[in-house]
């Protein structure tokens, strides 16, 4: 399988894509990234890059937070992503990882006057959480980083130390995924997922002020719930104890899809089985991300390899 990367403004075999040991971002986490699904439709022999422009819009916003300036427009980034995918021989679902970072060999701790670069790689889509069986979760002893520490609305490399600490703690304690609370003890999100509760037939999810990443799957789910199921979403502060009394609960994310949460802190969520709204959303989402639904053509960037 020929594997390629884009680095320093050129495509190259993945094995040649190397960065130096003095690269500033390696030392201080001064980069930002995104994660994009390329869904392979075997019947139509084409990829659907799902909400590609929205992912790059978010990455360019993260760049603004970090004072990273790239010589590419959103359209340029979309085009070079497709070119990268075209060079590889994947005919299966893929995960595209673009990353913008402080690339100078300079160990000064600052954002200004440090050169930037952009790289992108394509890999197969990891199975992150078991969406069929559902997951067991716990509230983490690690709190979510606050906006005034490292802004979580940016998908900033260094922020993922917070996620990794919580994920490892959860897994080493026998759970699949962690739920992080804010400094004030309200529900924020998972380590790489947003979270939704179903209470009284409505979806409830924490708003942007709760130190979440504004997930693209989160936005997709809110729209699909309204359009296809007639279920509305309330964005509001969520108490920890609401997790224990919710009828249903699930995580959303590009790599995690819609992952039902069946247990939180050793208490069953609802019946302890995948709930009806979660199951309906999983079905609708799986169909829409393949790129075949004309109602959502704005979300699709279709590409048929030779
Ligand atoms: N929160 C965090 C911290 C994440 O890393 C992710 C994954 N990108 C998400 C939420 C979900 O975002 P999206 O649906 O855009 O993948």
Boltz pocket constraint, residues with backbone or C-beta under 6 A from the ligand:
constraints:
  - pocket:
      binder: B
      contacts: [[A, 35], [A, 163], [A, 189], [A, 190], [A, 191], [A, 192], [A, 193], [A, 194], [A, 212], [A, 213], [A, 214], [A, 215], [A, 216], [A, 217], [A, 218], [A, 252], [A, 253], [A, 254], [A, 255]]
      max_distance: 6.0
